[in-house]
Amino acid sequence: MLDDEFNKQRSILIRDLADKADDPFIKRRLLDLATRYEKRPVKTRPLPPVSLSWPEAERRDGGESG
């Protein structure tokens, strides 16, 4: 996919910048950013369907007056 290729190239570029960084703080931040580009999104499963009916409400509406 195009997004995967972009993330791969961006990660390589940022790691190259981190190698050239003299400041340890900047280097650490760049390496952290590179790992974020390398992480693959987790495929999520769809949520199960939810019933919106309440059994107690059906019994009350079925003839009981309150």
Contacts in CASP RR format, 6 or more apart in sequence:
PFRMAT RR
TARGET T0000
AUTHOR 0000-0000-0000
METHOD contacts of the structure
MODEL  1
MLDDEFNKQRSILIRDLADKADDPFIKRRLLDLATRYEKRPVKTRPLPPV
SLSWPEAERRDGGESG
4 40 0 8 1.000
7 37 0 8 1.000
7 38 0 8 1.000
8 37 0 8 1.000
8 38 0 8 1.000
10 37 0 8 1.000
11 34 0 8 1.000
11 35 0 8 1.000
11 37 0 8 1.000
11 38 0 8 1.000
14 30 0 8 1.000
14 31 0 8 1.000
14 33 0 8 1.000
14 34 0 8 1.000
14 37 0 8 1.000
15 30 0 8 1.000
15 31 0 8 1.000
15 34 0 8 1.000
17 30 0 8 1.000
18 26 0 8 1.000
18 27 0 8 1.000
18 30 0 8 1.000
18 31 0 8 1.000
18 34 0 8 1.000
21 27 0 8 1.000
21 30 0 8 1.000
60 66 0 8 1.000
END
